[in-house]
Each structure stands twice: as structure tokens, then as C-alpha cells.
Amino acid sequence: MAVITLREIAPGRYLGQWTMPPADMTLQPIFPPHCTWEPPELICGERGLVGRLSFMGLGKNQSVATIRVVPHGGPMEAYTVSVAKPFATAARDPGTDLAVWLDLAETYVNLGIDHILRGIDHLLFVLGLIWLVRSGWMLVRTITAFTIGHSLSLAAATFGWVGIPERPLNATIALSIVFVGVEIVKLQRGEVGLTARYPWSVAFAFGLLHGLGFATALTALGIPQATLPIALLFFNVGVEIGQLSFVMVVLALIWAHRQAKAELPRWGAALPAYAIGGIASFWFLIRI
Amino acid sequence: MKTATRRVTTFGLPAIMMIAGMPTAAQAHLVDTRLGDFYGGALHPLTDFEQILPWVALAALAAFQGPQRARWMIVVFPLALLAGGAASLALPNPPFAPILGISLVAITGLALAAAVRLPLPVLLAIAAVMGLLHGYQNGEAMVASTDQLLFLSGVTAIGYAVLTLVTGTAIAFLRGAGGWRPIALRAGGSWVAAVGIMVLGLQLVTPAAS
């Protein structure tokens, strides 16, 4: 992720500075045609910074980049561009412009999808839940409880109401996956663990934890308070789309394995649980 | 269990509330700033018609052999893809690769159209050769900045997913009522064979264009 901040020093004139520099300087902002970008100065004239914003070189080393605009005497605006959604539209009044709202929706839905698909630890936890809860409706309830949990804590963390320092949070997320691995092994041994008994409540509790982790992607962007609720909503929608896609793919693969009678033999049935637990234990150790 | 639950409530909840009551910026999850070479590897074969077409045909052919034989494809094909991708890092491009690739399309399509009952080693050999070749071709797409492990993992994962899903679907399809079902799959195979034979002909007539 890279962030460039533009401060308005005079009407239509901005001073730009990388506040979160890109991994390499091949990433360059592209401004509307009526603007002249001669780093560090951006001159847009009377019209101001209005129009399409994008980045050249996005996708090589950066998948997401943000342009923050600090207007003279006005609230900060932020425009996020990602590989999935390669441009954003700057408008004078984002509060009334439908195109800008649609733009926001597209940006943050894509960001949510990207974030969940790259969050391998989160996906591993969901995989563990699927493995643990095989009955249809209970799986729906469990995944829904997990979603509600991470939505609540994501909102709370993004608004700054709660927060946990990075290292313990990362380690605890890893530990939650270890817990699920242990629960799967227990279930396979015929023991009824906490998750087997109350899958949705366990999923809800750990959902609260994982939601704090999701907040990273939003807080790092520095979204202005005015657009924060809507950004949060669309980000959550994106996370949900990504998560449901993953669940559907896993369920389809389980179904296909059954059709091909390609299920693990009894002696190897616990291997996935040990794999999930082993990987998560490794993460736990390197995160503490 | 009740004691354990009480212990968690007594000690765990206050601890969580205490930590959560000291807000700092939440930073977590393994999010990298790269586009993601795993997904790059996973999407790469899907963009190539010459690869995805024989994969689908191979999975349908495997379904004709019955679940007992077909299930081996789920293991052999992805492993061959991985081995082929790894080989691309060390071995030069074999000159016969383009012809072999197209030939495999035609062979798989013809075998599917004929619904031949292949001995298991022959079926696995076709899967292994196709996997090695396509793994190699995908591996060649990597550049210096590509994370090779992630990219090849992506290629292997998509090979596993496509073969498993199509094999399972084809088996379920064939299991359904109606004599038209095998005919429909065989007709699909004939189209794959036709595409393979046409492209092979073009390759042989104009070798310079390849």
C-alpha cells in the first residue's frame, strides 16, 4: 500500500508528499488532464482537483494506493485506487455526487474482496469451521455468526473505539486457528468440544477477534470521517463476498471429492486438522 | 466443562476488556502490498484456452473410467503441474513442447469422443505428461520479481480445483438418468478433438508461425 498526500497551499495548487512511500518509485500518480504534476507541486487551476485519479505502475509491487487531499480549510478527502478498481473520481462535493458514491462502493467492495482473499490466516480459520461443522444449516449459522462478529469489531476498531496492539492481536488470531485445529481432532476422536457443541457462539467470539485484524486495511488508508461509515459498509460487503466465494468453492470441492469417492482414508482423516493446527502454531510462534 | 467455562468467564473476559479498553491502531492479518503471485499463478492457466480445454476434456475422460480410477487424477495432475513448473526453473524449453501440447488436446479429445476404457497407467501417464507440460509452460511465465513458490502453488491449486470440480461434476452427470448423458460428453470430446486436430494441422503446415 502507498499513500500520497496533497495539501492545498493556494486555490488549485497543491503540495504533494508520499506519506507512505511505495516499495519502488515506478508507482506514479496520474491526475486529470487539466492538472499539471511537477513533483512535488500539482497545479489544477480554478477547477481544482476534480476528475479521474489513477496510478501508473499499480500491480507491480503495490496493489492498493491512496491519494489524500487536504483542501485549504476543508475536511480531508481520500481516494483509493486498487488493481481491481484502477481509478477513482475526485469531486468537489462527494456528499451529493452519485458517481462518487458509486465510485466509493466499487473501491471498497473490491478492497474487501482483495483483503479477504489475501488473508490466508482468516481463510484457514473459515476452512477449519467448514471442516468442523458439516451440517448445512449449522454451517450457515456458524458462518453468519462469524460475519456478525467480525463486522462489529471491524466497525469498532475503524471508528477507534477499540484496538489491540499488533503483535498480541496477530498471535491471538493464529491461536484461534490452532484452537479450531484442536477441536477438529477432538471431534474425530469422538469427543464433543466447545466448538462442536456451540459452533456459532465460538465463531462469533473469534469473529470479534478477526474483525480487529480487518481494520488494518481501512485504518492505514486514512479515510476521512465523512466517508468512513459508507467505506466501512462497502468494505464489509467485499469481505463477505470474498468469504462466501471461498466457502462455496470449498463446499463444491468437498462435493466433488465425494462424487469421485476421493475421500481421505480413516488413517489420514486427521491430517488436515494437524496441517491447519501446525501452520497456525508456526504463525503463533513467529508472531509472539 | 462448566468449571472451564466459569474460569474463562472469570479471567478471560476481564482480560479481553482490559486489552480492548486501551485502543491503539489495529494492525493484523497477513496482507502484503503485492498483487499476489499466488492468484497470479492460479489465474494464469485459466487465461489460456489451450490449457483449460484439455484439462476439462481430461477430467471428463477420467469420469468415463469410473470414480475408482478418476480419483487418481486429483492427486497426479496437480503434482505433475508442480513438477513441471519446478522443472521450468532449471531445464531448457523442450523444442517439441508446442506440438506435444496440441497433440495432447487432440488425443484427449479423441479418447473422450470414443469413451475408451483406458488402463489406469495410461490414464495417469496422459495426466502426468499434460501436467508436466502445462506446469512447465506456466512456470515459464514467471519473471525475476515473481515469487516462484507462490506462483507455482497457485498453478497447482487451480489444477487441483479444476480437475476435482470437473471430474466430480462429470461423474455426477454420467450417473444421472438418461442415455443421452454419455453421448453429450462424447460430443463435447469430439469438439475438443476437432480443435486439437485443426490447430495441430496449422502448426505442421506453418511451423514458423508457432
Interface residues (C-beta under 8 A of the other chain):
Chain A: M1 A2 A23 G59 K60 N61 Q62 S63 V64 V83 H115 L117 R118 G119 I120 D121 H122 A157 G160 W161 V162 G163 I164 P165 E166 P168 L169 N170 I173 L194 L212 G213 F214 A215 T216 A217 T219 V249 A252 L253 W255 A256 H257 R258 Q259 A260 K261 A262
Chain B: M1 I19 A20 G21 M22 P23 T24 A25 A26 Q27 A28 H29 L30 V31 D32 T33 R34 L35 G36 Y39 P67 Q68 A70 R71 I74 S145 A161 T164 L165 T167 G168 T169 I171 A172 R175
